[in-house]
Amino acid sequence: MTKAIEVFLGDGSKSAQKKLAAVRESLAGIKLGYEAAVNRSLNRGARSGVSSAVKSIRQEYTAKAKTIRSHFSVELSKMDTLEAVVSAKGKQLPLSAFRFRPKTDTTGNARKTVRVAVKNGGGLKPLGATFVWKGRLLHRDTSKSLPLRDLKGPSIPQMAGNRDVVAEVEKTMLETFLKRLDHEVENILAQGVKGKNGGRIHGGD
């Protein structure tokens, strides 16, 4: 497994301190008002971070969004932690997770050149001694029939680990968090300690 990446966002984030101080002051008269507003906003920001990561990776690589997203996880903020974490982990993806042609088996009389594009913009490139079998890209390292090996591409952490992607995720999480704070403060000020139906304020999103 390649090294996982993690992006943190919490009420200790230096770039948010001025905004958080204003939120704390605005909700000073409401018990747990500050915690609820920050908690909900952090979780919204974390989820937006995953979407940003998927979009950024898709701009460079041909793997499907569903495949990329499945390797991300979000550790949601809680009222007593006020910290959310977006992380990605996983082994190298099979090369079949990227764009390739043909999609049908290329064994027996159906032999055709297998072409693959891991990144966008470069076009499909031929792979020698490789064939498609039940959706897998199998490669022979020698002239013998065996052994065979599944060809691999980069892992999600490798694709997400470059500075541009991480920076974009951090930016999106922070911007969404700060924007959502205004909405949550308005809601809590309008509702007071109780929600619209008389229930207590929940910290979740």
C-alpha positions in Angstrom: 0.0 0.0 0.0 1.3 3.4 -0.9 1.5 6.1 1.7 -1.9 7.6 2.5 -2.6 11.3 2.2 -4.5 13.3 4.8 -5.9 16.8 4.8 -7.0 18.3 8.1 -9.5 21.1 8.8 -10.4 22.3 12.3 -11.3 25.3 14.4 -7.6 25.6 15.1 -6.9 26.5 11.4 -4.9 29.7 11.4 -6.5 31.0 8.3 -10.0 30.8 9.9 -9.2 32.4 13.3 -10.6 35.8 12.5 -13.9 34.4 11.2 -14.2 32.0 14.1 -13.7 34.7 16.6 -16.6 36.6 15.1 -18.7 33.4 15.2 -17.9 32.8 18.8 -18.9 36.4 19.7 -22.1 36.2 17.7 -23.2 33.0 19.4 -21.9 33.7 22.8 -25.4 33.8 24.3 -26.4 30.4 23.0 -25.2 27.2 24.7 -23.3 25.0 22.2 -24.1 27.4 19.5 -20.5 28.0 18.5 -19.7 24.2 18.5 -22.8 23.4 16.5 -22.1 26.0 13.8 -18.4 25.0 13.5 -19.1 21.3 13.5 -21.7 21.4 10.8 -19.6 23.7 8.6 -16.5 21.5 9.0 -18.4 18.5 7.8 -19.7 20.3 4.8 -16.2 21.5 4.1 -14.7 17.9 4.4 -17.3 16.5 2.0 -16.5 19.2 -0.5 -12.8 18.3 -0.2 -13.5 14.8 -1.5 -15.4 16.2 -4.5 -12.5 18.6 -5.2 -10.0 15.8 -5.0 -12.0 13.6 -7.4 -12.4 16.5 -9.9 -8.7 17.4 -9.7 -7.5 13.8 -10.3 -10.0 13.3 -13.2 -8.5 16.4 -14.9 -5.2 14.5 -15.2 -6.1 10.8 -15.1 -8.6 8.6 -16.9 -9.8 6.6 -13.9 -13.5 6.8 -13.3 -14.9 9.2 -10.6 -16.6 6.3 -8.8 -13.3 4.4 -8.6 -11.4 7.4 -7.3 -14.0 8.4 -4.8 -14.1 4.8 -3.3 -10.6 5.3 -2.0 -11.4 8.4 -0.1 -12.8 8.6 3.4 -13.9 11.4 5.6 -13.5 11.4 9.4 -16.3 13.7 10.3 -16.0 16.4 12.9 -17.7 16.0 16.3 -18.9 18.5 18.8 -16.0 17.6 21.1 -13.3 17.5 18.5 -14.1 20.2 15.9 -11.8 18.6 13.4 -12.5 16.9 10.1 -10.0 14.8 8.1 -10.1 13.8 4.4 -7.8 10.9 3.6 -7.0 8.6 0.7 -5.3 5.3 0.8 -5.0 2.1 -1.3 -2.7 0.0 -3.4 -1.9 0.5 -7.0 -5.0 0.3 -9.2 -5.2 -2.4 -11.9 -4.4 -0.8 -15.3 -7.9 -1.8 -16.3 -9.2 0.9 -14.0 -8.0 3.4 -16.6 -9.0 3.9 -20.2 -8.2 1.0 -22.5 -9.2 -0.6 -25.8 -10.6 -3.0 -26.8 -13.0 -3.8 -23.9 -13.7 -7.3 -25.2 -11.4 -10.3 -24.6 -8.4 -10.4 -27.0 -7.6 -14.1 -26.6 -7.7 -16.9 -29.2 -8.8 -15.7 -32.6 -9.8 -12.3 -31.2 -6.3 -11.2 -30.7 -5.9 -7.4 -31.0 -3.3 -4.8 -29.9 -4.2 -3.6 -26.4 -4.0 0.2 -26.0 -4.1 2.1 -22.7 -4.2 5.8 -21.6 -3.5 6.4 -17.9 -3.4 10.1 -18.3 -5.7 12.4 -20.3 -4.4 14.1 -23.4 -1.7 11.6 -24.4 -3.9 9.2 -26.4 -4.1 5.4 -26.2 -0.6 3.8 -26.3 0.0 0.2 -27.4 1.2 -2.4 -24.9 3.1 -5.4 -26.2 2.6 -9.0 -25.0 -0.6 -7.8 -23.2 -4.2 -9.1 -23.7 -7.6 -8.5 -22.2 -9.3 -11.4 -20.4 -12.5 -10.9 -18.4 -11.8 -7.2 -18.0 -8.2 -7.7 -16.8 -5.1 -6.6 -18.6 -2.7 -9.5 -18.4 1.0 -9.3 -19.5 3.5 -12.0 -20.4 7.1 -11.1 -19.4 8.5 -14.0 -21.5 7.6 -15.9 -24.7 6.1 -18.6 -22.6 2.4 -18.8 -21.8 3.0 -18.5 -18.0 3.6 -16.7 -15.8 1.1 -13.9 -16.3 0.7 -10.7 -14.3 -1.9 -8.1 -13.9 -0.6 -4.7 -15.0 -0.9 -1.9 -12.5 -1.3 1.8 -12.7 -0.7 4.5 -10.0 -2.6 4.4 -6.7 -5.1 7.0 -5.6 -2.7 8.4 -3.0 -0.1 8.7 -5.7 -2.5 10.6 -8.0 -3.8 12.7 -5.2 -0.5 13.3 -3.5 1.0 16.0 -5.8 1.0 19.5 -4.4 -1.5 21.0 -6.8 -4.2 18.5 -5.9 -3.6 18.8 -2.1 -3.5 22.6 -2.3 -6.8 22.6 -4.2 -8.5 20.2 -1.7 -7.3 22.4 1.2 -8.5 25.5 -0.5 -11.9 24.1 -1.3 -12.4 22.7 2.2 -11.5 26.0 3.8 -13.7 28.1 1.4 -16.7 25.8 1.9 -16.2 25.8 5.6 -16.1 29.6 5.9 -19.0 30.1 3.5 -21.1 27.6 5.4 -20.4 29.2 8.7 -22.4 32.3 7.8 -25.4 30.1 7.0 -25.1 28.1 10.2 -24.8 31.2 12.4 -28.0 32.6 10.8 -29.8 29.4 11.4 -28.8 29.1 15.1 -29.5 32.8 15.8 -32.9 32.3 14.3 -33.7 29.1 16.2 -32.0 29.8 19.5 -31.2 26.7 21.6 -34.1 24.7 20.1 -34.6 23.6 16.5 -37.7 24.4 14.4 -39.6 21.4 15.8 -38.6 22.0 19.4 -35.7 19.6 19.4 -32.2 20.5 20.6 -29.6 21.7 18.1 -27.7 18.9 16.5 -24.0 19.3 15.7 -24.0 17.2 12.6 -24.5 18.4 9.0 
